[in-house]
């Protein structure tokens, strides 16, 4: 059973990684650094992507670095994941369907002492892959319109180093250092009357960010937690070519010109969460996060960055009738989340809402597990030239636990 689970899940994950260049095709990827990516580890996707207050006692919790203070001694955990997404895009005039596969993450965690743990993780941070054809937009202070055709690719990667330390049995604190790096390519064509302008741009980004976290156990069943993501600056430079064509006459304004461009600013983000376990083996998690995008004073040609609120609720449970029976050790999860979004286009928020459920299949008598979840969500709306996304997402992650540095009892 164990070997079959590992073989088929590994085969699926390798397939996802091979398609990892097709991370997203959302039209909202043309804003800022692209669509921000949700890369949650273990069973977290099945509980609405909540879990700020969950300890990392048997899995890697990327929601809060303080959770690493609860890693079990001598247990080393490797977690790798991917997603398959089917999306339907709708506006007032047409509907389009797209499927893509996404590499989600690869992470490794191990205890440093009996009260502390360390993890390293690589995952996508944002995706700027999109394609828009003949989008009609009004010219300001005019009765005329122009048409935009655009395509983009690339995105940013997130490389994390995290450390958590537990003081006694109640308080744990943690720190994450994040390196963000990557490139985006943006090709746009503007048609105004009989004139066409083409702008081809490749932008390189790099920056660092810190996250602070804490977890406090009120008692053995109730934990409260918080996270604090420090505002940061993502430096940018670009290589750009600009040309126009009118009545068959081509004019080149720039050709592969290297220059600095506007840096991108990530906001202060604050999160709070609770975790409550009930007597019937049900665990409830609730998260709330606030991102202060207004304070970054950034805007886009077609939209503005606004403060963002995110709510998440999840429930997980095991039957535990007989731990010697495989089916009684399976963990089930269900959850929901709502995100107001950080973009406002023509006065309309690009929000996101989703529901999810899933299960964790244990692999033998270890912390190893195959985590499978399904979620359905909606993003955006059909109004004011916006696009509505309806998506079905299957997330799969393989969490492998190994016990190291334990002396043999029998030679």
C-alpha positions in Angstrom: 0.0 0.0 0.0 2.7 2.5 1.0 4.8 1.8 -2.2 1.8 2.2 -4.5 0.8 5.5 -2.9 4.3 6.9 -3.1 4.8 5.7 -6.7 1.5 7.1 -8.2 1.6 10.4 -6.2 5.3 10.9 -7.2 4.5 10.3 -10.8 1.6 12.8 -10.7 3.8 15.4 -9.0 6.6 15.0 -11.4 4.1 15.6 -14.2 2.9 18.8 -12.5 6.5 20.0 -12.2 7.2 19.4 -15.8 4.2 21.7 -16.6 5.2 24.3 -14.0 5.7 27.0 -16.6 1.9 27.2 -17.1 1.3 28.4 -13.6 -1.7 30.7 -14.3 -3.7 32.1 -17.1 -5.8 34.5 -15.2 -6.4 37.9 -16.9 -5.8 39.5 -13.5 -2.2 38.4 -13.8 -1.4 41.6 -15.8 -1.6 43.7 -12.7 1.5 44.3 -10.5 3.7 41.3 -10.1 0.9 39.0 -11.4 -1.7 36.9 -9.5 -0.4 36.1 -6.1 -0.1 32.3 -5.6 -1.6 30.2 -2.8 1.0 27.5 -1.9 -0.2 25.8 1.2 1.4 22.6 2.5 0.0 19.3 3.9 -3.7 19.2 4.6 -4.1 23.0 4.9 -5.8 23.4 1.4 -8.6 21.1 2.6 -9.5 23.3 5.6 -10.0 26.5 3.6 -6.2 27.4 3.8 -6.6 28.2 7.4 -4.0 27.2 10.1 -2.1 30.1 11.5 -2.6 28.5 15.0 -1.7 24.9 14.0 1.6 23.5 15.3 4.0 21.7 13.0 4.0 18.5 15.1 3.5 16.1 12.2 3.6 18.3 9.0 5.1 21.5 7.7 2.9 24.5 8.4 3.8 27.4 6.1 1.1 29.6 7.6 3.2 30.5 10.7 7.0 30.0 11.3 6.4 29.7 15.1 4.7 26.3 14.4 8.2 24.9 13.8 8.8 25.0 17.6 6.6 21.9 17.9 8.4 19.7 15.5 9.0 16.2 16.9 12.6 15.3 17.7 14.4 13.2 15.1 11.6 13.6 12.6 12.6 15.0 9.2 9.8 15.9 6.9 9.8 16.5 3.1 6.7 17.9 1.5 6.2 18.3 -2.3 3.0 19.4 -4.0 1.1 20.4 -7.1 -2.3 21.4 -8.4 -4.6 20.8 -11.4 -7.0 23.6 -12.2 -10.0 23.8 -14.6 -11.2 27.4 -15.0 -14.1 29.0 -16.9 -13.7 32.7 -17.8 -16.8 34.8 -18.4 -17.6 38.3 -19.4 -20.7 40.0 -20.8 -20.2 38.6 -24.3 -18.4 35.3 -24.2 -17.2 32.3 -22.2 -13.8 30.5 -22.4 -12.4 27.4 -20.6 -8.8 26.6 -19.8 -7.0 23.9 -17.9 -3.5 24.1 -16.4 -1.2 22.3 -14.1 0.8 24.0 -11.4 3.9 23.1 -9.3 3.0 24.2 -5.8 6.0 23.8 -3.5 8.8 21.7 -2.2 9.8 22.1 1.4 12.0 20.4 4.0 11.8 20.7 7.8 13.7 19.2 10.7 14.2 19.8 14.5 17.2 21.7 15.7 16.6 21.0 19.4 13.7 19.5 21.3 12.2 23.0 21.4 13.1 24.4 17.9 12.9 23.6 14.3 14.1 24.8 10.9 12.6 24.7 7.4 13.5 25.7 3.9 10.9 25.9 1.1 10.7 26.9 -2.6 7.4 27.9 -4.2 6.0 30.3 -6.7 5.0 33.7 -5.3 3.2 35.1 -8.3 2.3 34.3 -11.9 2.2 36.8 -14.7 0.9 34.4 -17.4 -2.1 35.8 -19.2 -3.5 36.4 -22.7 -6.0 39.1 -23.7 -7.3 39.7 -27.3 -9.0 42.8 -28.6 -10.1 44.2 -25.3 -12.1 47.4 -26.0 -11.4 50.3 -23.6 -12.7 53.9 -23.7 -10.4 56.9 -24.3 -10.7 59.3 -21.4 -12.7 62.5 -22.2 -13.7 61.2 -25.6 -16.4 59.2 -27.3 -13.9 57.0 -29.0 -12.3 53.7 -27.9 -9.1 51.8 -28.4 -8.3 48.0 -28.4 -5.6 46.2 -26.4 -4.1 42.8 -27.2 -1.7 41.6 -24.5 0.2 38.5 -23.4 2.5 37.8 -20.5 4.6 35.1 -18.9 6.9 34.5 -16.0 6.5 35.4 -12.4 8.3 35.6 -9.0 9.6 32.7 -6.9 9.6 32.6 -3.2 12.6 31.0 -1.3 11.9 30.8 2.4 14.2 30.1 5.4 12.2 29.7 8.7 13.0 29.0 12.3 10.7 28.5 15.2 11.5 28.2 19.0 9.2 27.1 21.8 9.5 28.5 25.3 8.2 25.7 27.6 4.9 24.1 26.6 2.8 27.2 25.8 4.6 29.9 23.8 6.4 29.5 20.5 7.8 32.3 18.3 9.2 32.2 14.8 11.0 34.1 12.0 11.0 33.6 8.2 13.4 35.2 5.8 12.1 35.3 2.2 14.0 35.9 -1.0 11.8 36.9 -3.9 13.2 36.8 -7.4 12.1 36.3 -11.0 11.3 37.8 -14.4 8.1 38.8 -16.2 7.6 39.3 -19.9 4.8 41.6 -21.1 3.9 42.2 -24.8 1.1 44.7 -25.6 -0.4 46.1 -28.7 -2.6 49.2 -28.8 -4.9 49.9 -31.8 -6.2 53.4 -32.1 -8.0 54.3 -35.3 -5.5 53.1 -38.0 -2.4 53.3 -35.8 -0.8 50.5 -33.8 1.7 50.8 -31.0 3.7 47.8 -29.7 5.5 47.6 -26.4 7.6 44.6 -25.5 9.0 44.5 -22.0 10.9 42.1 -19.8 11.2 43.1 -16.2 13.5 41.5 -13.5 12.6 41.6 -9.8 14.5 40.9 -6.6 13.9 41.6 -3.0 13.7 40.2 0.6 11.0 40.1 3.2 10.7 39.0 6.9 7.7 37.4 8.6 7.3 37.2 12.4 5.0 34.7 14.1 3.8 33.6 17.5 1.6 30.8 18.9 0.3 30.6 22.5 -1.5 27.6 24.0 -4.3 28.6 26.4 -4.7 24.9 27.2 -4.1 21.6 25.5 -7.2 22.1 23.2 -7.1 25.9 22.5 -4.3 27.9 20.7 -4.2 31.5 19.6 -1.6 32.8 17.1 -0.5 35.8 15.1 1.7 36.7 12.1 3.4 39.9 11.1 4.8 40.4 7.5 7.1 43.3 7.3 6.6 45.8 4.4 9.3 45.4 1.7 10.6 46.8 -1.5 11.0 44.7 -4.6 13.5 46.3 -6.9 12.9 46.2 -10.6 14.8 46.8 -13.9 13.5 46.4 -17.5 14.5 45.8 -21.1 12.0 47.5 -23.4 11.3 47.9 -27.1 8.7 50.4 -28.4 7.5 50.8 -32.0 4.5 52.1 -33.9 3.0 51.5 -37.3 0.8 54.0 -39.2 -0.3 53.5 -42.8 2.4 50.9 -43.2 5.2 53.1 -41.9 7.1 51.7 -39.0 8.8 54.0 -36.4 11.1 52.5 -33.7 11.3 54.6 -30.5 13.3 52.1 -28.4 15.1 48.8 -29.1 16.1 46.6 -26.2 16.8 49.6 -24.0 17.9 48.7 -20.4 16.6 51.0 -17.7 15.3 51.1 -14.2 11.5 51.0 -13.7 9.2 51.6 -10.8 9.9 49.3 -7.8 7.1 47.3 -6.4 6.1 47.5 -2.7 4.7 44.7 -0.6 2.4 45.9 2.2 2.4 45.3 5.9 0.3 42.2 6.5 -1.1 41.1 9.9 -2.8 37.8 10.6 -4.5 36.3 13.7 -5.8 32.8 14.1 -7.3 30.3 16.6 -7.3 26.6 16.8 -9.8 24.7 19.0 -10.0 20.9 19.4 -13.3 19.4 20.7 -13.8 16.1 22.5 -15.2 14.3 19.5 -11.8 14.6 17.7 -13.0 17.7 15.6 -10.5 20.5 15.3 -11.6 24.0 14.2 -9.3 26.7 12.8 -10.2 30.3 12.1 -7.9 32.9 10.4 -8.2 36.6 9.7 -5.6 38.5 7.7 -5.3 42.2 6.8 -3.0 43.6 4.0 -2.5 47.3 4.0 -2.0 47.9 0.3 -3.3 51.5 0.5 -0.1 52.5 2.4 2.1 51.4 -0.6 0.7 54.3 -2.7 0.7 52.2 -5.8 -1.7 52.2 -8.8 -2.0 50.5 -12.2 -3.1 52.0 -15.5 -6.4 50.0 -15.3 -6.8 49.7 -11.6 -5.8 50.5 -8.0 -4.3 48.6 -5.1 -6.6 48.6 -2.0 -6.6 47.2 1.5 -7.3 43.5 1.6 -9.2 41.3 4.1 -9.1 37.6 4.1 -11.2 35.2 6.2 -10.8 31.4 6.5 -12.6 28.7 8.4 -11.7 25.0 8.6 -12.7 21.8 10.3 -10.6 18.5 10.5 -11.4 15.3 12.2 -10.5 11.6 12.6 -12.8 8.8 13.7 -10.1 7.1 15.8 -12.3 4.2 16.6 -9.4 1.8 16.2 -5.9 3.2 15.4 -4.8 -0.3 14.3 -7.3 0.0 11.4 -6.1 2.0 8.4 -9.4 3.7 7.6 -9.8 4.9 11.2 -6.5 6.9 10.9 -7.5 8.9 7.9 -8.0 12.6 8.6 -10.8 14.5 6.9 -11.0 18.2 6.3 -13.6 20.8 5.1 -13.3 24.6 4.9 -14.1 27.9 3.2 -12.5 31.2 2.7 -13.3 34.7 1.4 -10.9 37.3 0.2 -11.9 40.9 -0.7 -8.9 41.1 -3.1 -6.2 43.8 -3.3 -7.3 45.1 -6.8 -10.0 47.6 -7.6 -10.8 47.9 -11.3 -13.2 50.6 -12.4 -14.5 50.9 -8.9 -15.2 47.1 -8.6 -13.3 44.8 -6.2 -11.7 41.6 -7.6 -12.7 39.3 -4.7 -12.4 35.6 -4.3 -14.5 33.0 -2.5 -13.9 29.2 -2.2 -15.1 26.1 -0.5 -12.9 23.0 0.0 -12.7 19.5 1.3 -10.2 16.7 1.4 -8.4 13.9 3.2 -5.0 12.8 4.4 -4.1 9.2 3.7 -1.5 7.9 6.2 1.5 5.9 4.9 2.2 3.1 7.4 2.7 4.1 11.1 4.6 7.3 10.5 3.8 11.0 10.0 4.0 10.4 6.2 0.8 11.1 4.3 -0.7 11.7 0.9 -2.9 14.8 1.1 -5.7 15.3 -1.5 -8.1 18.1 -1.6 -10.7 19.6 -3.9 -11.9 23.2 -3.9 -14.4 25.2 -6.0 -14.2 29.0 -6.1 -15.2 32.2 -7.9 -13.0 35.3 -8.6 -14.1 38.6 -10.0 -17.5 39.5 -11.4 -19.3 40.1 -14.8 -19.6 43.9 -14.7 -17.8 47.0 -15.8 -15.6 45.1 -18.3 -14.5 42.7 -15.5 -14.1 39.0 -16.0 -15.5 36.3 -13.7 -13.5 33.1 -13.0 -15.1 29.9 -11.9 -12.5 27.3 -11.0 -12.2 23.7 -9.9 -8.9 22.9 -8.2 -7.4 19.5 -7.1 -4.4 19.9 -4.8 -2.1 17.0 -4.1 0.9 16.9 -1.8 3.1 14.1 -0.5 4.5 14.5 3.0 7.3 12.0 3.8 8.5 11.6 7.3 11.9 10.1 8.2 13.3 9.3 11.6 17.1 10.1 11.7 19.9 9.8 14.3 18.2 7.2 16.4 20.5 4.5 17.8 19.8 0.9 17.0 18.3 -1.1 19.8 19.5 -4.4 18.3 22.8 -4.8 16.5 
